[in-house]
Amino acid sequence: MTDTAGPAADASEADTTADTEADAVGADAAVGTAADGPPRITPTTRVLLHDLAVRRDRDEWIVGRMTTRTSVALPAAGARAVELLGAGLSVGRTEESLRAETGEEFDIADFVGDLAALGFVARIGDHAVPDAEPPRASLPWLRPRHVRLALHPVIPLLVGALLAAAAVVLVRRPDLLPGYRDLLWSRHGSVVLLSGAAAGWTLLLAHELAHLVTARAAGVPGKMRLGTRLQFLVMQTDISGIELAPRRHRLTAYLAGIALNLSVASSLVLVLALTETGTTAHRLLAAALLLALLPLPFQCMVFTRTDLYFVLQDLTGCRDLYGDGLAYARYRARRSVRSVRSVSSMRTVRTVRRGVGAGDRDDDPSARLPAHERRAVRLYSVVLVVGTAACLTFMAAVTLPVDVALLVRAVRGLGPGHGLAGNADAVTVLVVLGGVNVLWLVTWWRNRRPRRSAGAT
């Protein structure tokens, strides 16, 4: 969730939620129609629903299809209507049952249209409803039955036992704690860069596979792809649909990548304790240990939608913590700009108050959220703004100058006067460092292109 995309599970980012909210049984979702017109829905019409997952979430119910990664938040009456329709009751009988249970009137015909637009209905009467092709999944041959053990309750216990064993070893052997010098295990910079890149991408792939496997065990297809988070190039796993699974399964999918990194690191600590210090094997293991641990601080940067972001979103009960937090931060920024402009133009106090008063509260995007979400979104917006500003400042002040200096030095290091080793080092820097930056640009451009096309239409 990952990164978990989704859970970009990446996580990394695990990119994972794609909830569509509906307000009542007559949901807000627009009704889709086929080119030849929708089938007529009468009180005697019965519908056949696709295999839907349903779970309760506080005062609402989450209903959706894991295979298409589509879900909707419904009130209790809406979930009950889905249950009745799924049991084979006609539209009229469903309306009668809801009226008897709640004392309220509902337009179930419109509700069926909304469900059909979401892709939840397979047949309306004798008419089959066209079904959109499900999103492509990574490793489609991997079935839930193949990896069902990934959700076994004993797995977290095994990971915990491995962590505890490594912690005991480190307490007794603090010299095994890695430092940045462990990465410089060879005097040849090209060897260090190439081996580090190979090990780093291997661990990253394993991290995302952990998200994919646990999500697949829960019945969610999942798709791995490259993505960007601010200045970071990440691999992320879209496990949208996992929000329909039980909480234990959701949290397992979100945290699977972190658990894998910690398990690898713990195993390396145990092996290091058995390896003679100063040997090449010991230096390689120490470098691998540091590479396994390096992604973990990044997971704390929840403002970039890392794995821990999806855990936080789930525990706070928010539908879209990042999107709502960003909208609230923009709202606060607009209010601040208006206030500054009002003061600078020497308007009256009354006018200034009116500019930031009751009228603006109606524009507050967090006002429509439930109280528990509103508090979480407003706090998260602070983390989002401060964290993003800090990240971009660090990039401008440190990362970008270092990258430019290394690339310039590599270019200058090319030529017949620098020898074979010097040219090899320069080429390695250009390929590894330059390649990562080019890949970031290509990925960023590719992921933004669909958004621009959607905005144009």
Residue pairs with C-beta under 8 A, 6 or more apart in sequence:
1 7
1 8
1 9
1 10
1 11
1 13
1 14
1 15
1 16
1 17
1 211
1 237
1 238
1 239
1 240
1 242
1 253
1 254
1 307
1 310
2 8
2 9
2 10
2 11
2 12
2 13
2 14
2 15
2 16
2 208
2 211
2 236
2 237
2 239
2 254
2 257
2 306
2 307
2 310
3 9
3 10
3 11
3 12
3 13
3 14
3 15
3 208
3 227
3 229
3 234
3 235
3 236
3 237
3 305
3 306
3 307
4 10
4 11
4 12
4 13
4 14
4 15
4 16
4 211
4 236
4 237
4 238
4 239
4 253
4 254
4 257
4 307
4 310
5 13
5 14
5 15
5 16
5 225
5 227
5 236
5 237
5 238
5 239
5 240
5 305
6 13
6 14
6 15
6 16
6 17
6 211
6 236
6 237
6 238
6 239
6 240
6 242
6 254
6 305
6 310
7 13
7 14
7 15
7 16
7 211
7 237
7 239
7 242
7 253
7 254
7 307
7 310
8 14
8 15
8 16
8 208
8 227
8 234
8 235
8 236
8 237
8 238
8 305
9 15
9 16
9 208
9 211
9 215
9 236
9 237
9 239
9 253
9 254
9 256
9 257
9 307
9 310
10 208
10 211
10 227
10 229
10 234
10 235
10 236
10 237
10 257
10 305
10 306
10 307
11 207
11 208
11 211
11 234
11 236
11 237
11 257
11 258
11 299
11 306
11 307
12 204
12 207
12 208
12 211
12 234
12 235
12 236
12 237
12 257
12 295
12 298
12 299
12 306
12 307
13 227
13 229
13 234
13 236
13 237
13 304
13 305
13 306
13 307
13 309
14 211
14 236
14 237
14 239
14 253
14 254
14 257
14 306
14 307
14 310
15 227
15 236
15 237
15 238
15 239
15 240
15 305
16 238
16 239
16 240
16 242
16 243
16 253
16 254
16 310
17 240
17 243
17 310
17 313
17 319
17 320
18 69
18 70
18 71
18 240
18 241
19 62
19 71
19 72
19 73
19 243
19 319
19 320
20 29
20 70
20 71
20 72
20 73
20 118
21 28
21 72
21 73
21 319
22 28
22 29
22 72
22 73
22 74
22 78
22 114
23 75
24 75
24 77
24 78
25 74
25 75
25 77
25 78
25 81
25 98
25 106
25 107
25 108
25 111
26 106
26 107
26 110
26 111
26 114
27 72
27 74
27 78
27 111
27 114
27 115
29 72
29 114
29 117
29 118
30 117
31 38
31 110
31 113
31 114
31 116
31 117
32 116
32 117
34 129
34 130
38 113
38 116
38 124
39 124
39 125
39 127
39 129
40 125
41 91
41 109
41 112
41 113
41 124
41 125
42 91
42 92
42 109
43 90
43 91
43 92
43 95
43 109
44 90
44 91
44 92
45 90
45 91
45 109
45 112
45 124
45 125
46 85
46 88
46 89
46 90
46 91
46 125
47 85
47 91
47 112
47 115
47 121
47 123
47 124
47 125
48 121
48 122
48 123
49 82
49 85
49 86
49 115
49 120
49 121
49 122
50 65
50 119
50 120
50 121
50 122
50 131
51 65
51 67
52 63
52 64
52 65
52 82
52 86
52 120
53 62
53 63
53 64
53 65
53 66
53 219
53 244
53 245
54 61
54 62
54 63
54 79
54 82
54 83
54 244
55 61
55 62
55 244
55 245
55 246
56 62
57 73
57 317
58 317
58 370
58 372
59 75
59 76
59 370
60 73
60 74
60 75
60 76
61 73
61 74
61 75
61 76
61 78
61 79
62 71
62 72
62 73
62 74
62 243
62 244
63 71
63 72
63 74
63 78
63 79
63 82
63 120
63 244
64 70
64 71
64 72
64 118
64 120
64 241
64 243
64 244
65 71
65 119
65 120
65 241
66 218
66 219
66 220
66 221
66 241
66 242
66 244
66 245
67 134
67 219
67 221
67 241
68 119
68 132
68 134
68 135
68 241
69 134
69 135
69 220
69 221
69 238
69 240
69 241
70 118
70 119
70 120
70 241
71 241
71 243
71 244
72 118
73 319
74 82
77 98
77 102
77 104
77 106
78 111
80 98
80 101
81 94
81 98
81 106
81 108
81 111
82 115
82 120
84 93
84 94
84 97
84 98
85 91
85 94
85 108
85 112
85 115
89 97
91 108
91 109
91 112
92 108
94 108
95 105
95 106
95 107
95 108
98 104
98 106
98 108
99 105
99 106
112 121
112 124
115 121
116 124
116 129
119 131
119 132
121 129
122 128
122 129
122 131
123 129
134 221
135 221
135 223
135 238
136 223
137 221
137 222
137 223
138 212
138 222
138 223
138 224
138 237
139 212
139 216
140 221
142 212
142 213
142 216
143 216
144 216
144 217
144 218
144 219
146 216
147 213
147 214
147 216
147 217
148 217
149 155
149 217
150 213
150 214
150 217
150 252
150 256
151 214
151 217
151 218
151 248
151 249
151 252
153 248
155 252
156 252
156 259
159 259
159 262
159 263
162 262
162 263
162 266
162 267
163 262
163 263
163 266
165 266
165 270
166 265
166 266
166 267
166 269
166 270
169 176
169 269
169 270
169 273
170 176
170 177
170 269
173 273
175 277
176 269
176 272
176 273
176 286
178 286
178 287
178 289
178 290
178 293
179 290
180 290
182 283
182 286
182 287
182 289
182 290
183 192
183 196
183 287
183 290
183 291
184 192
185 192
185 280
185 283
185 284
185 286
185 287
186 192
186 195
188 421
188 425
189 425
189 428
189 429
190 424
190 425
190 427
190 428
190 429
193 428
193 429
193 432
193 433
194 428
194 432
195 287
196 287
196 291
197 432
199 287
199 288
199 291
200 291
200 294
203 261
203 264
203 291
203 292
203 295
204 235
204 295
205 235
206 260
206 264
207 235
207 257
207 260
207 261
207 295
208 224
208 235
208 236
208 237
208 257
209 224
210 256
210 257
210 259
210 260
211 222
211 237
211 239
211 253
211 254
211 256
211 257
211 307
212 222
212 224
212 237
212 239
213 256
214 249
214 252
214 253
214 256
215 221
215 222
215 237
215 239
215 241
215 242
215 253
216 222
217 249
218 242
218 245
218 249
218 253
219 241
219 245
220 239
220 240
220 241
220 242
220 245
220 253
221 241
222 237
222 238
222 239
223 237
223 238
224 235
224 236
224 237
224 238
225 235
225 236
225 238
226 233
226 234
226 235
226 236
226 439
226 443
227 233
227 234
227 235
227 236
227 443
227 447
228 234
228 440
228 443
228 444
228 447
229 304
229 305
229 306
230 304
230 388
230 391
230 392
230 395
231 391
231 392
231 395
231 399
231 440
232 298
232 304
233 436
233 439
233 440
233 443
239 253
242 249
242 250
242 253
242 254
243 250
243 314
245 253
247 314
250 314
251 311
251 314
254 307
254 308
254 310
254 311
254 314
255 307
255 311
257 307
258 296
258 299
258 307
258 308
261 292
261 293
261 295
261 296
262 296
264 292
265 289
265 292
265 293
268 285
268 288
268 289
268 292
269 289
271 285
272 282
272 285
272 286
272 289
275 281
275 282
275 285
276 282
298 304
298 306
299 306
299 307
299 308
300 306
300 308
301 387
301 391
302 308
302 309
302 312
302 380
302 383
302 387
303 309
303 322
303 380
303 383
303 384
303 386
303 387
303 388
303 391
304 387
304 391
305 322
309 321
309 322
312 321
312 380
313 320
313 321
313 322
316 372
316 373
316 376
317 370
317 372
317 373
317 376
318 324
318 373
318 376
318 377
319 373
321 376
321 377
321 380
322 380
322 384
324 365
324 366
324 369
324 373
324 377
325 377
325 378
325 380
325 381
325 383
325 384
326 381
326 384
327 365
327 366
328 364
328 365
328 366
328 377
328 378
328 381
329 381
329 384
329 385
331 363
331 364
331 365
331 366
332 381
335 356
335 360
338 355
338 356
339 352
339 355
339 356
342 351
342 352
342 355
343 352
347 355
361 367
366 373
366 374
366 377
366 378
367 374
369 377
403 433
403 437
406 429
406 433
407 429
407 430
407 433
407 434
409 426
409 429
410 425
410 426
410 427
410 429
410 430
410 433
411 426
411 430
412 426
413 422
413 423
413 425
413 426
413 429
414 423
414 426
414 427
415 423
418 426
